Amino acid sequence: MKKQQLVVMQLRFIISQLMSGMRKDQRAMKRWIIAANLGCNLSLKQLKNICDEGKMSKEDFAAALRSHLTAVDAMKSPEITAARSLSRRKK
């Protein structure tokens, strides 16, 4: 993941936290969905909590989860996977 994308993802999460604190729950939820779509694990956890509370449909959560998994898979590259396997072998 590029550094710029990581910063955008983190900012989306922070903004959604602030919106939630100001009781703008719908706006916060939209931003958590966007951050989850970019691969943010914390946003996905927050969306799961919202879904468990019944404030979000299970279908919407499932869509966010699929997008999150797609983003995480896209961040994986063969080079990174090979490097990690080599570093594990050395230990």
FIRONU-145151 format. One record per residue: residue in one letter; x, y, z of N, C-alpha, C, O in turn. Coordinates in nm, 2 decimals, decimal comma. Each point is the difference from the previous one (the first is absolute). Layout:
! FIRONU-145151
<A <X Y Z> <X Y Z> <X Y Z> <X Y Z>>
...
This chain:
! FIRONU-145151
<M <0,08 -0,12 0,00> <-0,08 0,12 0,00> <0,09 0,12 0,00> <0,10 0,01 0,07>>
<K <-0,14 0,09 -0,15> <0,08 0,12 -0,01> <-0,02 0,08 0,13> <-0,11 -0,01 0,06>>
<K <0,21 0,09 -0,03> <-0,01 0,08 0,13> <-0,12 0,10 -0,01> <-0,07 0,02 0,10>>
<Q <0,04 0,03 -0,21> <-0,11 0,10 -0,02> <-0,13 -0,07 0,03> <-0,09 0,05 0,06>>
<Q <0,07 -0,17 -0,12> <-0,12 -0,08 0,03> <-0,02 -0,03 0,14> <-0,11 0,00 0,05>>
<L <0,22 -0,04 0,02> <-0,01 -0,03 0,14> <-0,04 0,12 0,08> <-0,08 -0,01 0,09>>
<V <0,13 0,13 -0,12> <-0,04 0,12 0,07> <-0,14 0,03 -0,03> <-0,08 0,04 0,10>>
<V <0,03 -0,05 -0,22> <-0,14 0,02 -0,03> <-0,09 -0,09 0,08> <-0,10 0,04 0,06>>
<M <0,14 -0,17 -0,05> <-0,08 -0,10 0,07> <-0,01 0,04 0,15> <-0,10 0,00 0,06>>
<Q <0,22 0,04 0,00> <0,00 0,04 0,14> <-0,08 0,12 0,02> <-0,07 0,01 0,11>>
<L <0,08 0,09 -0,20> <-0,08 0,12 0,02> <-0,15 -0,02 -0,01> <-0,08 0,05 0,08>>
<R <0,04 -0,14 -0,17> <-0,14 -0,04 0,00> <-0,05 -0,06 0,13> <-0,11 0,04 0,05>>
<F <0,19 -0,12 0,01> <-0,04 -0,06 0,13> <-0,01 0,11 0,11> <-0,09 0,00 0,08>>
<I <0,19 0,08 -0,08> <0,00 0,11 0,10> <-0,12 0,09 -0,01> <-0,06 0,04 0,10>>
<I <0,03 0,00 -0,23> <-0,12 0,09 -0,02> <-0,12 -0,07 0,04> <-0,09 0,06 0,06>>
<S <0,07 -0,19 -0,09> <-0,12 -0,07 0,04> <-0,01 -0,01 0,16> <-0,11 0,01 0,05>>
<Q <0,22 -0,02 0,02> <0,00 0,00 0,14> <-0,05 0,13 0,05> <-0,08 0,01 0,10>>
<L <0,13 0,10 -0,16> <-0,04 0,13 0,04> <-0,15 0,02 -0,02> <-0,07 0,06 0,08>>
<M <0,02 -0,10 -0,20> <-0,14 0,01 -0,03> <-0,09 -0,07 0,09> <-0,10 0,04 0,04>>
<S <0,15 -0,16 0,00> <-0,08 -0,08 0,10> <0,00 0,07 0,13> <-0,11 0,00 0,07>>
<G <0,21 0,06 -0,03> <0,00 0,08 0,13> <-0,09 0,12 -0,01> <-0,05 0,04 0,11>>
<M <0,03 0,01 -0,23> <-0,10 0,11 -0,01> <-0,14 -0,04 -0,03> <-0,09 0,08 -0,03>>
<R <0,07 -0,21 0,05> <-0,14 -0,06 -0,02> <-0,05 0,00 -0,15> <-0,12 0,01 -0,02>>
<K <0,22 0,00 -0,07> <-0,04 -0,01 -0,14> <0,03 -0,14 -0,05> <0,09 -0,02 -0,08>>
<D <-0,18 -0,07 0,13> <0,03 -0,14 -0,02> <0,00 -0,05 -0,15> <0,08 -0,08 -0,04>>
<Q <-0,18 0,13 -0,03> <-0,01 -0,04 -0,14> <0,12 0,04 -0,08> <0,06 -0,07 -0,09>>
<R <-0,01 0,19 0,11> <0,12 0,05 -0,07> <0,12 -0,08 0,04> <0,09 -0,03 -0,08>>
<A <-0,08 0,00 0,21> <0,11 -0,08 0,06> <0,00 -0,14 -0,07> <0,11 -0,05 -0,04>>
<M <-0,23 -0,01 0,03> <-0,01 -0,13 -0,05> <0,05 0,00 -0,15> <0,07 -0,09 -0,04>>
<K <-0,11 0,19 -0,04> <0,04 0,01 -0,14> <0,16 0,01 -0,01> <0,06 -0,07 -0,08>>
<R <0,00 0,14 0,17> <0,14 0,01 0,00> <0,07 -0,12 0,05> <0,11 -0,04 -0,05>>
<W <-0,17 -0,03 0,14> <0,06 -0,13 0,04> <-0,01 -0,10 -0,11> <0,09 -0,08 -0,02>>
<I <-0,20 0,08 -0,06> <-0,01 -0,09 -0,11> <0,11 0,04 -0,11> <0,06 -0,09 -0,05>>
<I <-0,04 0,21 0,03> <0,10 0,04 -0,10> <0,14 -0,05 0,05> <0,08 -0,05 -0,08>>
<A <-0,05 0,08 0,21> <0,13 -0,05 0,05> <0,01 -0,15 0,00> <0,11 -0,05 -0,03>>
<A <-0,22 -0,02 0,06> <0,01 -0,15 -0,01> <0,02 -0,04 -0,14> <0,07 -0,10 -0,03>>
<N <-0,13 0,17 -0,07> <0,02 -0,03 -0,14> <0,15 0,02 -0,04> <0,04 -0,06 -0,10>>
<L <0,03 0,14 0,17> <0,14 0,03 -0,03> <0,09 -0,10 0,07> <0,12 0,00 -0,02>>
<G <-0,18 -0,09 0,11> <0,08 -0,10 0,07> <0,02 0,03 0,15> <0,09 -0,07 0,06>>
<C <-0,16 0,16 0,00> <0,02 0,04 0,14> <-0,07 -0,11 0,09> <-0,12 -0,01 0,00>>
<N <0,20 -0,06 0,08> <-0,06 -0,10 0,09> <-0,08 0,06 0,11> <-0,10 -0,05 0,04>>
<L <0,15 0,16 0,01> <-0,07 0,07 0,11> <-0,14 0,04 -0,04> <-0,10 -0,01 0,08>>
<S <0,09 0,06 -0,20> <-0,13 0,05 -0,05> <-0,10 -0,12 -0,02> <-0,12 0,00 0,03>>
<L <0,18 -0,11 -0,07> <-0,08 -0,12 -0,02> <-0,05 -0,05 0,14> <-0,12 -0,05 0,01>>
<K <0,20 0,05 0,09> <-0,04 -0,03 0,14> <-0,11 0,09 0,04> <-0,10 -0,05 0,07>>
<Q <0,11 0,18 -0,09> <-0,10 0,09 0,04> <-0,13 -0,03 -0,07> <-0,11 0,01 0,06>>
<L <0,11 -0,04 -0,19> <-0,12 -0,03 -0,08> <-0,06 -0,13 0,06> <-0,12 -0,01 0,00>>
<K <0,20 -0,08 0,04> <-0,05 -0,13 0,06> <-0,08 0,04 0,13> <-0,11 -0,06 0,02>>
<N <0,17 0,14 0,06> <-0,07 0,05 0,12> <-0,14 0,06 -0,03> <-0,10 -0,02 0,07>>
<I <0,10 0,11 -0,17> <-0,12 0,07 -0,04> <-0,10 -0,10 -0,05> <-0,12 0,01 0,03>>
<C <0,16 -0,11 -0,10> <-0,09 -0,11 -0,05> <-0,05 -0,08 0,11> <-0,12 -0,03 0,00>>
<D <0,20 0,00 0,10> <-0,04 -0,08 0,12> <-0,11 0,08 0,08> <-0,09 -0,06 0,06>>
<E <0,10 0,20 -0,06> <-0,09 0,08 0,07> <-0,13 0,01 -0,08> <-0,10 0,05 0,05>>
<G <0,10 -0,09 -0,17> <-0,12 0,01 -0,09> <-0,02 0,13 -0,07> <-0,11 0,03 -0,05>>
<K <0,21 0,05 0,05> <0,00 0,13 -0,07> <0,04 -0,01 -0,15> <-0,01 0,10 -0,07>>
<M <0,05 -0,22 0,03> <0,04 -0,02 -0,14> <-0,04 -0,14 -0,04> <0,00 -0,09 0,08>>
<S <-0,05 0,08 -0,20> <-0,05 -0,13 -0,04> <0,11 -0,10 -0,03> <0,12 0,04 -0,02>>
<K <-0,15 -0,16 0,03> <0,11 -0,11 -0,02> <0,04 0,00 -0,14> <0,12 -0,03 -0,03>>
<E <-0,21 0,07 -0,06> <0,04 0,00 -0,15> <0,10 0,11 -0,02> <0,10 -0,02 -0,08>>
<D <-0,12 0,14 0,14> <0,09 0,11 -0,01> <0,14 -0,04 0,06> <0,10 0,04 -0,06>>
<F <-0,10 -0,10 0,17> <0,12 -0,05 0,06> <0,07 -0,10 -0,08> <0,13 0,01 -0,02>>
<A <-0,20 -0,10 -0,04> <0,06 -0,10 -0,09> <0,06 0,06 -0,12> <0,11 -0,04 -0,04>>
<A <-0,17 0,14 -0,02> <0,06 0,07 -0,11> <0,13 0,07 0,04> <0,09 0,00 -0,08>>
<A <-0,09 0,07 0,20> <0,12 0,06 0,05> <0,11 -0,10 0,02> <0,12 0,03 -0,03>>
<L <-0,16 -0,14 0,08> <0,10 -0,11 0,03> <0,06 -0,05 -0,13> <0,12 -0,02 -0,01>>
<R <-0,20 0,00 -0,09> <0,05 -0,05 -0,13> <0,10 0,11 -0,06> <0,10 -0,04 -0,05>>
<S <-0,14 0,16 0,06> <0,09 0,11 -0,06> <0,13 0,01 0,08> <0,11 0,02 -0,06>>
<H <-0,12 -0,04 0,19> <0,12 0,00 0,09> <0,09 -0,11 -0,04> <0,12 0,02 -0,02>>
<L <-0,17 -0,14 0,00> <0,08 -0,12 -0,03> <0,07 0,02 -0,14> <0,11 -0,04 -0,02>>
<T <-0,19 0,10 -0,07> <0,06 0,03 -0,13> <0,11 0,09 0,00> <0,11 -0,01 -0,06>>
<A <-0,12 0,12 0,15> <0,11 0,10 0,01> <0,12 -0,06 0,07> <0,11 0,02 -0,04>>
<V <-0,13 -0,11 0,14> <0,11 -0,06 0,07> <0,07 -0,10 -0,10> <0,12 0,00 0,00>>
<D <-0,19 -0,07 -0,08> <0,06 -0,09 -0,10> <0,08 0,08 -0,10> <0,10 -0,05 -0,05>>
<A <-0,15 0,16 0,01> <0,06 0,08 -0,10> <0,14 0,06 0,05> <0,09 0,02 -0,08>>
<M <-0,08 -0,01 0,21> <0,12 0,06 0,06> <0,11 -0,11 0,01> <0,12 0,04 0,01>>
<K <-0,15 -0,16 -0,03> <0,09 -0,11 0,00> <0,07 -0,01 -0,13> <-0,07 0,01 -0,11>>
<S <0,20 -0,02 0,11> <0,07 -0,02 -0,13> <0,09 -0,12 0,01> <0,04 -0,04 0,11>>
<P <-0,01 -0,02 -0,22> <0,09 -0,12 0,00> <0,14 0,03 0,07> <0,06 -0,09 0,06>>
<E <-0,01 0,21 -0,09> <0,13 0,03 0,06> <0,00 0,01 0,15> <0,09 -0,05 0,07>>
<I <-0,20 0,11 -0,02> <-0,01 0,01 0,15> <-0,02 -0,14 0,06> <0,06 -0,03 0,11>>
<T <-0,14 -0,05 -0,17> <-0,02 -0,13 0,05> <0,13 -0,08 0,00> <0,03 -0,07 0,10>>
<A <0,05 0,08 -0,20> <0,12 -0,07 -0,01> <0,10 0,05 0,10> <0,07 -0,08 0,06>>
<A <-0,06 0,21 -0,04> <0,09 0,05 0,10> <-0,04 -0,04 0,14> <0,09 -0,03 0,08>>
<R <-0,22 0,02 -0,05> <-0,04 -0,04 0,13> <0,03 -0,15 0,03> <0,05 -0,03 0,11>>
<S <-0,06 -0,05 -0,22> <0,03 -0,14 0,02> <0,15 -0,02 0,02> <0,04 -0,09 0,08>>
<L <0,04 0,17 -0,15> <0,15 -0,01 0,02> <0,04 0,04 0,14> <0,08 -0,06 0,07>>
<S <-0,14 0,17 -0,02> <0,03 0,05 0,14> <-0,04 -0,10 0,10> <0,06 -0,01 0,11>>
<R <-0,17 -0,06 -0,13> <-0,05 -0,11 0,10> <0,10 -0,12 0,00> <0,02 -0,06 0,10>>
<R <0,03 0,03 -0,22> <0,10 -0,11 0,00> <0,12 0,02 0,07> <0,07 -0,09 0,06>>
<K <-0,02 0,22 -0,06> <0,12 0,04 0,07> <-0,01 -0,01 0,15> <0,10 -0,02 0,07>>
<K <-0,22 0,03 -0,02> <-0,01 0,00 0,15> <0,01 -0,14 0,06> <-0,02 -0,02 0,12>>
